[in-house]
Amino acid sequence: MEKVTLNVNFLDIEARKAKGHVFNGVILENTFRLSLFIDKADSFLPLIKGSIEASEMGSILFIEYRLFPSSIFFLAFWSLVTLLMAAFFGLTAGQPLYAFISFLVGLGNYFFAWSHFRRKTRRSQLIFHELLETEIKD
């Protein structure tokens, strides 16, 4: 895994242009934090957090896919904004139609983010599993 992972310093432009890496991240002795190596920003790209534990039969790999903290922040922020707008229109302004529209926009934003995150997670899983299978065969 270390061969295809770049421990990226986002301030070093030349290091970010390096080719041949599949993942960005940090690999420590028993844990890792990775994401796919991409050329442009992607808010829905999953952060792959994992740990490795030894067992009698070999190793156990625990993997968790999460949104990046900045994506969680913006999703929560816009969900809160649309919820507050729905409350304002529904309770203060007496505009139930606008309240309903605001609520639907909030739900739509949440489901849009969730569906794109799931799609990107499936892609990351496939690449990660292919990488693991190739390492096991070698």
N, C-alpha and C positions, 0 to 999 in steps of 0.2 A: 504494500500500500504506500509505503514511503517513496517508492520510485515514481508514482504518478500523482503525488500530492505536493503542492507548492505551499510552503509556509510563507504566505504573502505578506509583504509590507506594503500597504496601500499608498504609501508616500513614494515608493520606489517605482517609477514609471517603467524603467527597463526590465525589472524583475517581473512586472505584470504582463509584459509582452512575450515572455518566455513561452515557447510551445512545447507540447509533449506532456502536459499535465492534464489530468482529468478532474482533480479536486483542488480546492484551496482549503487550507486548514492547518490544524495542529495535531500532531500525533505524539502522544506521550507513551510511557511504558504500558499502561493498562487502560488508557482512555484516549478518545479522539473526538475532535469537533471538525466536521468537514462540510463543504458545500461544493456543488459542481463548479468547475472553472468556466466562467462565462466572460464574454467580451463587453456586454452592456448590462445595465442594471435590470434586475428582475425582482419585484417586490414579493413574488409568491414562491421563490426558490426556497426549498426547505434547508434548514440547518440539521445536519445529521450528527447526533450526539451518540456516542457509543462507549461501551466498556467491555473489556475482555477478562473473563475469569477462567482460571484453570480448573479442570475437573479430571476425574479418573479416566474418562473416555477421550480426552483431548481438551478443547477449549470451548467455552460458551461465549457467544457474542450477543450482547444486549444492545439494541439499536432503538433510538427514538428520533422521530422526524418532527421538527417544530418550525413554526414561522420565526424569522429573525425578530429580535426585540423591537426594532424600528417598525417593522410591519405590524406587529401586535399593537404597538402604540398608535399608529395611524388608523388601524381598524377600530380600535376602542374609541379613539377620538371622534371619528366620523359617525360611529354608532351612537355615541353620546350626543353629538350635535343634532343628528336627525331625531333622536328621541326627545331632546329638549325642544326642538321645533314642533314636533307632534304635540307635546304637552302644552306649549305656548298657544298653538293654533286651536287646540281642542278645549283648553280650559280658560285661557285669557281672552283670546281674540274671538272666540265663538265661531270658528270656521272648521267644522268637522271634516269637510272635504279636504282642506289643506292639511289637517292633522293626519288624516288617513293616507294621503299622498306622501307626506314626510315619513310616516311609519313604513310605508311600502318601499320608499327609496332606501331607508336604513336596512330593511330586510334584504332588499335586492343587492345592496353593497356587501352585506355579510355573506350571502349565498354565492355571489360572484367571486369573492375572495376565497371562500371555502372550496369552490369547484376548481378554481385555477391552482390552488395549493395542492389539492388531491392529484390533479393531472401532473404537476411538476414533481410531486412525491413519487408517483408511479414511475416516472422517467428516471429519477434519481435512484430508486430501488433497483430498476433493471440494470443500470450501469454499475451500481455498487455490487450487485449479485454476480454480474458477469466478471467483474474484477476479482471477486473472491473465488469464483469457480476456476478462473485461469490460474490464480496463485496456487490453488489446491492441486491442480493438474501438473504444475511445474515442479 
